[in-house]
């Protein structure tokens, strides 16, 4: 039985998730506050095996370097956003409206996702493309829940006014890859509270 812990990080409270079984743990979107994340990992008494990124906007990658070196684990990212990790303009940390934060430069990810099933440390999941918020956005489907990044939120969807954003593409991504999941599936977004697929199909204003 997989367990999931949500850790809100940084000034805009991005959700980092820890997904773990009895022995192994995945870190998803470590946005900031590496110490806070490592303290939570220690409480699980498991071994981190990888860092998975839903996409590479600055608020999802700020603690990647510290954690990858601390645990000596690989980072996974979409090939469409590999270059964004080291480019503060593309990962948005270097834009003028973010003068309050330092430019974030992350070394290249070790592994580029394929749209396939993975088994890392006995934790199985599928990677599906959910672009529209950004071109390389992906979601992770586990046995009985999904992590949606900034594609689908409780009562909303990701913003599409950023570089490579596309409203119609995002709506298509959600209906094709997320709304086809079982209704009872919890959906864990990149910001805010968890929801369920059924709740969003019935009440999300972008689809009703």
N, C-alpha and C positions, 0 to 999 in steps of 0.2 A: 504494500500500500504506500503510494507516494504521499509525502507531506509537502506543503508549500507555506513559505513564510514571506510576507510582504514587508519590505523595509522602505518607507518613504525617505528619499534623500534629497539634499540640496535645497536651494532657495525656492524652487518651484515644485518641490515634493514629488519628484519622479519616483515611480515604484521600481525598486530593485526586488527581484524574486529569488529565493532560494528554493530549489526543488530537490528533494532528497529521499533516498530509501534508507535501509539499515546501515549502509556502508559508504555510499557515494553521494555527491552533491553537485548540482549545476548552479552556477551563478548567472542570472539573466539580467542584462542591462544595469550594471553597477554604475549609477550616474554620478555619485559623489560619496563623501564620507566613508572612505575605505575602512577606517577604524571601527565605525559602527557596524559595518558589514562583517568584518572579521570576528568581532565579538559575538555576533549572532551565529556565525558559522561554528565557532568553538562550542556553543551550547548544544549544537546538534550531534556532536561527537561523530562526525563523518569526515570524509576526505573529499575536498573539491577536485573535480576532474576536468572541468572546462568552464569557460565564460562564453555565453551565447548572447549575441546582439540582435534585437529585432530590427534596429536601424541605427544610424550613427550620428544623430543630432547630439549636440554637446551634453544635454542633460541626461543622456543615457550612457555616456562613455567616460565620464570624468574620473572614475576610480579604476578604470581598466588597467592602466600601467602598473599601479601599485599592487593590485591584486594578482595580476598575472605573474609578477616577479615574486611576490610573497609566497605564492603556492606553486610556482613553476608549472603552470597549466596553459594549454592552448586557448586562443581566442578564435571564435567562429563568427563569420560575417558574410553577408551577401556579396558576391563578386561585383555587383553593381554599385556598391558603396565602399569597397576596399580603399579607394583613393581618398574618400572623405575623412577617414580616421586622422590623417596627418595634415589635412587642409582646414584651417580654422574658418575660412570663408564658407566652405561646403558643409562643415559640421556646425556652423552658425555661431561658434564661440567668438569668432573674429569680427562679427558685424558690429557696426557702431552702436546699436541699441543694447549691446552687451558689454559696454565699457567697464561694468562692475566686476567682470570675471576675466581671468587670464586666458589667453589663447590656449586651447586644448589641442595638443599634438600627441596622437597615439601611434605607436609603431604598427606596421602592417599586421593584420590578423594572420594567424598561422594557417588557418584552414578556411576556404571559401565554401559556403553552403552549396550543396546540391539539393534539389527538391525531391528528397527521398526520405526513407525511414532511417533513423539513427538509433544506436544502442550505445550509450556512454555510461560505463560503470553500472550496467544493469538497468539504467533508466532509458526507457524507449519513448521516442517521440517522432513525429513527422514534421517536416518543414514545408509550409505552403506559402506561396507568394501573396502578399496583401498590399501591393503598391497603391499609391494615391496620396498618402501623406508624404512619402518620399519614394523614389523609384525602386529602392532596394529593400523596402519594408517587407518583413516576413512575420508569420505567426507560427507558434509551436503548439502542435496538437499532441497532448499526452493521452493516456488511456481514458481518463474521465474528466478532463478539463482542458482549456486552451488558454495560452498566453498571447494576447493580441497586440502588444506594443501600443503604438499610437494610431492604430487603424480604427478600432471600435472601443468606445467608452460607454459607461452607464449613461444612457440618455443622450448620447452624442456620438460624433465621429471625429477623427483627427482633422486638424486644420489643413487646408489645401492651397494656401496662399504663399507657401514657401517654395524654394527651388525644387523643381520636378513634381510639385504637387498637382493633382488632377482630380477634381470632384467626381466626375463620371467613372474614372478608373477606380477610385476608392469605393464607391457604391457597388461597382461590379465585383471588386475583390471580396467585399463583405458578403454579398449575396451568394457568390460562387463558392467561397471556401469556408466561411464561418456560419452562415445561416443554414447550411446543409448539415451541420453537426447536430447531434441529439439535442432536443429542447432543454433537457435538464442539465446540460453541460454548463458548469461555471465558466465565466470568461473573466480573465484577470488582465486589466488594461495597464497601460504605461503611466496613467495618472488617475487618481480617484479610486472609488470603491469597486469591488467586484460586482458582477451582474450575472445573468444567465442568458443563454442564447434565446430561450423562449421570451424572456422579458423584453429583450431588445427587438425581436421580431414583432412583438405586439405593441410596444409603446415608444420605440425610438422615433422621434419626430422626423428624422431623415428618411424613414421608410413608411411612414403613416400619414 
